[in-house]
Amino acid sequence: MERLSNKAILKASEVEQFSYCSVAWHLERQGYKPESPALQRGLEEHADLGGKIDSLSKVERTSKRLSYIGYALLLLAISVLIWWLLC
């Protein structure tokens, strides 16, 4: 079985780019890189947003773990209370 080259595989973003401007898509596939202050600003904003999403994901995981610990402590407290009332 033949292996497909990277040029034979299209990403969804490439399809979107092609539909927006087929010439820009073709030039980029040929190795030309666009240069623009707006492009650089967009890359920086995406990197900033990515960092914020990563940070939020970590906070969400920590929150979930703390909730589980809280439920476990509540169950333990109820168990101790029942044991104390029955003894």
VMD Tcl script that builds the backbone (N, CA, C; Angstrom):
set m [mol new atoms 261]
animate dup $m
set s [atomselect $m all]
$s set {name element resname resid chain x y z} {
  {N N MET 1 A 0.844 -1.176 0.000}
  {CA C MET 1 A 0.000 0.000 0.000}
  {C C MET 1 A 0.897 1.250 0.000}
  {N N GLU 2 A 0.589 2.175 -0.854}
  {CA C GLU 2 A 1.371 3.396 -0.936}
  {C C GLU 2 A 1.026 4.345 0.191}
  {N N ARG 3 A 2.022 5.011 0.674}
  {CA C ARG 3 A 1.805 6.029 1.697}
  {C C ARG 3 A 1.500 7.358 1.029}
  {N N LEU 4 A 0.481 8.051 1.542}
  {CA C LEU 4 A 0.142 9.358 0.987}
  {C C LEU 4 A 1.132 10.408 1.471}
  {N N SER 5 A 1.509 11.291 0.589}
  {CA C SER 5 A 2.384 12.387 1.004}
  {C C SER 5 A 1.550 13.430 1.740}
  {N N ASN 6 A 2.226 14.289 2.481}
  {CA C ASN 6 A 1.532 15.350 3.215}
  {C C ASN 6 A 0.784 16.282 2.276}
  {N N LYS 7 A 1.270 16.425 1.061}
  {CA C LYS 7 A 0.596 17.314 0.100}
  {C C LYS 7 A -0.718 16.704 -0.396}
  {N N ALA 8 A -0.892 15.386 -0.253}
  {CA C ALA 8 A -2.119 14.739 -0.715}
  {C C ALA 8 A -3.215 14.792 0.338}
  {N N ILE 9 A -2.877 15.190 1.537}
  {CA C ILE 9 A -3.850 15.245 2.626}
  {C C ILE 9 A -4.237 16.698 2.875}
  {N N LEU 10 A -5.522 16.967 2.875}
  {CA C LEU 10 A -6.020 18.320 3.122}
  {C C LEU 10 A -6.630 18.407 4.512}
  {N N LYS 11 A -6.308 19.459 5.218}
  {CA C LYS 11 A -6.925 19.740 6.510}
  {C C LYS 11 A -8.174 20.571 6.268}
  {N N ALA 12 A -9.076 20.543 7.246}
  {CA C ALA 12 A -10.301 21.339 7.125}
  {C C ALA 12 A -9.970 22.818 6.963}
  {N N SER 13 A -8.944 23.284 7.656}
  {CA C SER 13 A -8.569 24.692 7.543}
  {C C SER 13 A -8.085 25.028 6.133}
  {N N GLU 14 A -7.460 24.041 5.462}
  {CA C GLU 14 A -7.012 24.281 4.087}
  {C C GLU 14 A -8.194 24.388 3.132}
  {N N VAL 15 A -9.206 23.576 3.359}
  {CA C VAL 15 A -10.407 23.654 2.522}
  {C C VAL 15 A -11.050 25.027 2.694}
  {N N GLU 16 A -11.109 25.494 3.945}
  {CA C GLU 16 A -11.666 26.826 4.218}
  {C C GLU 16 A -10.826 27.892 3.539}
  {N N GLN 17 A -9.505 27.761 3.645}
  {CA C GLN 17 A -8.612 28.744 3.025}
  {C C GLN 17 A -8.769 28.738 1.506}
  {N N PHE 18 A -8.895 27.550 0.918}
  {CA C PHE 18 A -9.085 27.451 -0.528}
  {C C PHE 18 A -10.374 28.139 -0.957}
  {N N SER 19 A -11.445 27.929 -0.176}
  {CA C SER 19 A -12.717 28.550 -0.548}
  {C C SER 19 A -12.656 30.073 -0.397}
  {N N TYR 20 A -11.803 30.553 0.518}
  {CA C TYR 20 A -11.652 32.007 0.707}
  {C C TYR 20 A -10.800 32.606 -0.409}
  {N N CYS 21 A -9.659 31.971 -0.691}
  {CA C CYS 21 A -8.765 32.489 -1.744}
  {C C CYS 21 A -7.916 31.330 -2.267}
  {N N SER 22 A -8.298 30.804 -3.397}
  {CA C SER 22 A -7.600 29.644 -3.958}
  {C C SER 22 A -6.157 29.970 -4.340}
  {N N VAL 23 A -5.880 31.209 -4.740}
  {CA C VAL 23 A -4.516 31.597 -5.116}
  {C C VAL 23 A -3.605 31.566 -3.889}
  {N N ALA 24 A -4.068 32.134 -2.763}
  {CA C ALA 24 A -3.274 32.124 -1.535}
  {C C ALA 24 A -3.045 30.688 -1.071}
  {N N TRP 25 A -4.066 29.848 -1.185}
  {CA C TRP 25 A -3.922 28.436 -0.804}
  {C C TRP 25 A -2.857 27.769 -1.660}
  {N N HIS 26 A -2.905 27.985 -2.978}
  {CA C HIS 26 A -1.939 27.381 -3.898}
  {C C HIS 26 A -0.519 27.854 -3.595}
  {N N LEU 27 A -0.353 29.161 -3.389}
  {CA C LEU 27 A 0.985 29.696 -3.098}
  {C C LEU 27 A 1.545 29.110 -1.808}
  {N N GLU 28 A 0.711 28.971 -0.807}
  {CA C GLU 28 A 1.195 28.398 0.457}
  {C C GLU 28 A 1.586 26.937 0.272}
  {N N ARG 29 A 0.826 26.192 -0.528}
  {CA C ARG 29 A 1.168 24.789 -0.803}
  {C C ARG 29 A 2.490 24.682 -1.560}
  {N N GLN 30 A 2.857 25.732 -2.304}
  {CA C GLN 30 A 4.109 25.747 -3.046}
  {C C GLN 30 A 5.286 26.188 -2.180}
  {N N GLY 31 A 5.019 26.559 -0.932}
  {CA C GLY 31 A 6.094 26.919 -0.025}
  {C C GLY 31 A 6.222 28.394 0.272}
  {N N TYR 32 A 5.426 29.225 -0.366}
  {CA C TYR 32 A 5.470 30.658 -0.083}
  {C C TYR 32 A 4.745 30.927 1.222}
  {N N LYS 33 A 5.365 31.680 2.079}
  {CA C LYS 33 A 4.763 32.009 3.373}
  {C C LYS 33 A 4.294 33.456 3.358}
  {N N PRO 34 A 3.049 33.663 3.757}
  {CA C PRO 34 A 2.545 35.043 3.795}
  {C C PRO 34 A 3.211 35.833 4.910}
  {N N GLU 35 A 3.412 37.116 4.663}
  {CA C GLU 35 A 3.974 38.012 5.666}
  {C C GLU 35 A 3.024 39.179 5.826}
  {N N SER 36 A 2.583 39.392 7.053}
  {CA C SER 36 A 1.629 40.456 7.302}
  {C C SER 36 A 1.612 40.765 8.792}
  {N N PRO 37 A 1.559 42.036 9.168}
  {CA C PRO 37 A 1.433 42.371 10.587}
  {C C PRO 37 A 0.144 41.786 11.182}
  {N N ALA 38 A -0.925 41.769 10.392}
  {CA C ALA 38 A -2.194 41.221 10.886}
  {C C ALA 38 A -2.058 39.721 11.145}
  {N N LEU 39 A -1.312 39.023 10.290}
  {CA C LEU 39 A -1.093 37.595 10.481}
  {C C LEU 39 A -0.316 37.347 11.769}
  {N N GLN 40 A 0.724 38.120 11.994}
  {CA C GLN 40 A 1.518 37.973 13.218}
  {C C GLN 40 A 0.675 38.250 14.448}
  {N N ARG 41 A -0.149 39.297 14.399}
  {CA C ARG 41 A -1.032 39.620 15.518}
  {C C ARG 41 A -2.023 38.477 15.762}
  {N N GLY 42 A -2.548 37.902 14.688}
  {CA C GLY 42 A -3.481 36.779 14.810}
  {C C GLY 42 A -2.824 35.568 15.442}
  {N N LEU 43 A -1.581 35.294 15.048}
  {CA C LEU 43 A -0.855 34.170 15.649}
  {C C LEU 43 A -0.627 34.394 17.145}
  {N N GLU 44 A -0.281 35.631 17.511}
  {CA C GLU 44 A -0.073 35.950 18.931}
  {C C GLU 44 A -1.371 35.815 19.718}
  {N N GLU 45 A -2.477 36.287 19.132}
  {CA C GLU 45 A -3.765 36.184 19.825}
  {C C GLU 45 A -4.195 34.727 19.975}
  {N N HIS 46 A -3.935 33.906 18.961}
  {CA C HIS 46 A -4.266 32.490 19.068}
  {C C HIS 46 A -3.420 31.815 20.151}
  {N N ALA 47 A -2.149 32.164 20.214}
  {CA C ALA 47 A -1.281 31.585 21.243}
  {C C ALA 47 A -1.762 32.003 22.631}
  {N N ASP 48 A -2.163 33.260 22.792}
  {CA C ASP 48 A -2.671 33.753 24.065}
  {C C ASP 48 A -3.956 33.020 24.444}
  {N N LEU 49 A -4.846 32.870 23.472}
  {CA C LEU 49 A -6.099 32.174 23.724}
  {C C LEU 49 A -5.845 30.710 24.079}
  {N N GLY 50 A -4.903 30.078 23.393}
  {CA C GLY 50 A -4.546 28.696 23.703}
  {C C GLY 50 A -4.054 28.548 25.131}
  {N N GLY 51 A -3.245 29.502 25.583}
  {CA C GLY 51 A -2.763 29.479 26.966}
  {C C GLY 51 A -3.897 29.619 27.966}
  {N N LYS 52 A -4.846 30.493 27.653}
  {CA C LYS 52 A -5.994 30.673 28.538}
  {C C LYS 52 A -6.848 29.408 28.598}
  {N N ILE 53 A -7.031 28.749 27.474}
  {CA C ILE 53 A -7.814 27.514 27.448}
  {C C ILE 53 A -7.113 26.423 28.248}
  {N N ASP 54 A -5.794 26.303 28.097}
  {CA C ASP 54 A -5.038 25.321 28.883}
  {C C ASP 54 A -5.177 25.596 30.365}
  {N N SER 55 A -5.077 26.860 30.757}
  {CA C SER 55 A -5.205 27.236 32.162}
  {C C SER 55 A -6.596 26.898 32.685}
  {N N LEU 56 A -7.614 27.189 31.900}
  {CA C LEU 56 A -8.981 26.892 32.299}
  {C C LEU 56 A -9.200 25.390 32.443}
  {N N SER 57 A -8.603 24.609 31.561}
  {CA C SER 57 A -8.723 23.152 31.643}
  {C C SER 57 A -8.107 22.622 32.939}
  {N N LYS 58 A -6.969 23.188 33.329}
  {CA C LYS 58 A -6.325 22.764 34.577}
  {C C LYS 58 A -7.200 23.110 35.774}
  {N N VAL 59 A -7.791 24.309 35.775}
  {CA C VAL 59 A -8.670 24.724 36.868}
  {C C VAL 59 A -9.895 23.813 36.929}
  {N N GLU 60 A -10.421 23.455 35.779}
  {CA C GLU 60 A -11.598 22.582 35.731}
  {C C GLU 60 A -11.272 21.194 36.296}
  {N N ARG 61 A -10.109 20.635 35.940}
  {CA C ARG 61 A -9.711 19.330 36.477}
  {C C ARG 61 A -9.526 19.401 37.988}
  {N N THR 62 A -8.897 20.470 38.476}
  {CA C THR 62 A -8.697 20.638 39.914}
  {C C THR 62 A -10.040 20.747 40.623}
  {N N SER 63 A -10.960 21.489 40.053}
  {CA C SER 63 A -12.289 21.653 40.634}
  {C C SER 63 A -13.003 20.315 40.730}
  {N N LYS 64 A -12.898 19.515 39.703}
  {CA C LYS 64 A -13.545 18.197 39.703}
  {C C LYS 64 A -12.947 17.302 40.784}
  {N N ARG 65 A -11.629 17.310 40.906}
  {CA C ARG 65 A -10.970 16.496 41.947}
  {C C ARG 65 A -11.393 16.946 43.346}
  {N N LEU 66 A -11.447 18.251 43.564}
  {CA C LEU 66 A -11.861 18.761 44.869}
  {C C LEU 66 A -13.317 18.412 45.169}
  {N N SER 67 A -14.154 18.387 44.164}
  {CA C SER 67 A -15.550 17.973 44.359}
  {C C SER 67 A -15.612 16.524 44.808}
  {N N TYR 68 A -14.826 15.655 44.167}
  {CA C TYR 68 A -14.805 14.240 44.571}
  {C C TYR 68 A -14.324 14.083 46.011}
  {N N ILE 69 A -13.314 14.839 46.383}
  {CA C ILE 69 A -12.817 14.784 47.760}
  {C C ILE 69 A -13.905 15.256 48.719}
  {N N GLY 70 A -14.616 16.318 48.361}
  {CA C GLY 70 A -15.706 16.814 49.202}
  {C C GLY 70 A -16.798 15.782 49.372}
  {N N TYR 71 A -17.186 15.111 48.282}
  {CA C TYR 71 A -18.211 14.062 48.377}
  {C C TYR 71 A -17.738 12.914 49.261}
  {N N ALA 72 A -16.467 12.538 49.125}
  {CA C ALA 72 A -15.925 11.451 49.949}
  {C C ALA 72 A -15.937 11.850 51.430}
  {N N LEU 73 A -15.553 13.091 51.738}
  {CA C LEU 73 A -15.568 13.544 53.136}
  {C C LEU 73 A -16.993 13.614 53.682}
  {N N LEU 74 A -17.950 14.031 52.867}
  {CA C LEU 74 A -19.346 14.064 53.288}
  {C C LEU 74 A -19.851 12.658 53.584}
  {N N LEU 75 A -19.529 11.706 52.724}
  {CA C LEU 75 A -19.914 10.315 52.943}
  {C C LEU 75 A -19.278 9.774 54.217}
  {N N LEU 76 A -18.030 10.113 54.454}
  {CA C LEU 76 A -17.344 9.690 55.678}
  {C C LEU 76 A -18.017 10.298 56.909}
  {N N ALA 77 A -18.360 11.575 56.849}
  {CA C ALA 77 A -19.015 12.233 57.984}
  {C C ALA 77 A -20.380 11.612 58.266}
  {N N ILE 78 A -21.142 11.312 57.233}
  {CA C ILE 78 A -22.449 10.670 57.429}
  {C C ILE 78 A -22.273 9.281 58.014}
  {N N SER 79 A -21.280 8.546 57.541}
  {CA C SER 79 A -21.006 7.203 58.079}
  {C C SER 79 A -20.638 7.269 59.550}
  {N N VAL 80 A -19.792 8.211 59.931}
  {CA C VAL 80 A -19.383 8.361 61.336}
  {C C VAL 80 A -20.591 8.757 62.189}
  {N N LEU 81 A -21.426 9.643 61.695}
  {CA C LEU 81 A -22.622 10.059 62.429}
  {C C LEU 81 A -23.571 8.890 62.656}
  {N N ILE 82 A -23.797 8.084 61.615}
  {CA C ILE 82 A -24.666 6.910 61.759}
  {C C ILE 82 A -24.063 5.925 62.752}
  {N N TRP 83 A -22.756 5.689 62.641}
  {CA C TRP 83 A -22.088 4.776 63.574}
  {C C TRP 83 A -22.219 5.288 65.003}
  {N N TRP 84 A -22.060 6.600 65.224}
  {CA C TRP 84 A -22.135 7.211 66.547}
  {C C TRP 84 A -23.566 7.083 67.103}
  {N N LEU 85 A -24.575 7.264 66.261}
  {CA C LEU 85 A -25.958 7.167 66.713}
  {C C LEU 85 A -26.356 5.718 67.045}
  {N N LEU 86 A -25.786 4.746 66.345}
  {CA C LEU 86 A -26.125 3.335 66.597}
  {C C LEU 86 A -25.359 2.728 67.761}
  {N N CYS 87 A -24.274 3.310 68.164}
  {CA C CYS 87 A -23.476 2.741 69.254}
  {C C CYS 87 A -23.818 3.337 70.579}
}
mol reanalyze $m
mol bondsrecalc $m
mol representation Tube
mol addrep $m
